[in-house]
Amino acid sequence: MSNFEGIVPALAQALEKRGYSALTPVQKAVLELGSADALVSAQTGSGKTVAFGLAMAPTLLDGAERFGHATAPLALAVAPTRELALQVTRELEWLYEPTGATVASCVGGMDMRTERRALERGAHIVVGTPGRLRDHITRQSLDMSALKAVVLDEADEMLDLGFREDLEFILDAAPAERRTLMFSATVPRSIATLAQGYQRDAVRISAAGEEKQHLDIEYRALNVAQADRENAIINVLRFYEAKNALVFCNTRAAVNHLTARFNNRNFSVVALSGELSQNERSHALQAMRDGRAKVCIATDVAARGIDLPNLELVIHADLPTNPETLLHRSGRTGRAGRKGVSALIVPGSARRRTERLLQNAGLKATWASPPSADDVIRRDDERILADPAFDEPVKDDERAFIDALLSRHGAEQVAAAFVRQCRASRSAPEDLLDVAPFTPSRERPAGEKFAQRDEAPSRRDDFGASVWFSLSVGRRQNAEPRWLIPMLCRTGSISKREIGAIKMQPEETFVQIAADWADRFLAAIGPDRKLQGNIVVKRLDGTPDLSRAGYQPPSPDKKPHRGKAPFDPNAPKRKFEKRAPASVDQRPAAAHEAKPWAKKPGKPKFDNAGPPKHKKPKKRPS
């Protein structure tokens, strides 16, 4: 007796075999559709693939328990990406296995001849991407005459990727008397317009919890220094030690860079981006599923198509550009009742943008610092103590060697060797710079202004204990705080918060550094005490005497600029008279002697540059 009421018995059997104990809200909602069209909006990871599989089963089977011989397809499922189409194929295969259904896939990047042969043999359900399906329809290798149902999965994504024309072509080629089911994470106006044109009296379903935060995903916003972004990702990966982790980047170059960096740090990592072939992408995902790789670094092209059963951690190495991308990235984890963590790496300059991103997505995140090296080591020790290997009894064939090991080295030395071996197998954590905690505006006191920048206080009167340093560059060297501050942060391994007042002088600059960071600042600069461009740094005792370091008048023996006399404010103003140009006769005689080609009566007119030079004729090209 099945525990799932209202479901085709064969599919209920598949659900029980798969370990399902209850249906998700969207799966329950589609059971009440009957034979109607539907426009369904639900969260990513809410079980939409199983939902439309359950929804179209009564239409396809038409009261039968199993499918007959496969000829022309009865159902067509369209997905935006190759990964998602292949994932939908795998989901429908196990769901419809008791019914004897044949599921075929048609996706870009695969051999089209193999797909054509599979369609010729017959398939009950076809899953594909818009472009490849249109190619098969145009070449008449995909028979659409017997279709009873068409499913558009992630319809909003397909429109965003520019597949509207392909979708309209596919829907126009399908029989008019069919069911059309549209599943989408969001329902913008473009989706509503498409639904009105190709659906008949569609039922609008908004799954429960669509507008609420995914309760199975813990969102964490981690404050990091700009130079520590990659180190923070390493510590997050080491702290959680997830079975599968997904790191999202915005560009292919960033994916390649992080892949190389993590490979060097002894992480089992694979890359996933648009520049890879379909075969390479399939191998990368398979390596994640069978445990040969634990970390996948991907661009957003994979955000909709990846479904890894053991994915426990999503890291946003680069912040997503909009709330929808944030939800789709994070939705790769926390699926089917499993818990997951979505960590955003937030540099100081992106804190406000991250807060707005979370607010627009309707999410609440815990703001914190990334795990430190001590936190990672502490978590490693907890894992060692909780290792289930300690609960297993000693076997008879092991006892003799264990006694010999203990008698030779002792229990303490054996335990130390075991701990060293465990730690050596893992990548060492990174030592991160301390970053001041960030309090989101929603958690601030009511009277505090939002517009105040968080990178540095607007007033430095209450900067606290500090140490003054002198830099051997001033206004005369065109020194400005806008390029001095980044240089100090980069070279001295500090942030803007550790820099207080900056006093510009003609030949030097005084900088105030927090007392707790003064020694670290000097250590980061190095023993030569020089910054970029040979700028010498000196530590001062006490506060600089700005009265003596102020403007110094030029020395009397210094020549005036460009031969002019020094400015005298009491001197009478001179009136400038217009003078007539000097005639040739008034010029010194030496000038005429030195320039024999100068202007003379009855001679050719030459300028003072000398007689004209005869130019050689240009050679004609042969």
Summary of the structure (lengths in Angstrom):
residues: 622
radius of gyration: 37.2
end to end distance: 97.5
largest distance: 127.1
contacts: 1747
relative contact order: 0.07
helix: 39%
strand: 15%
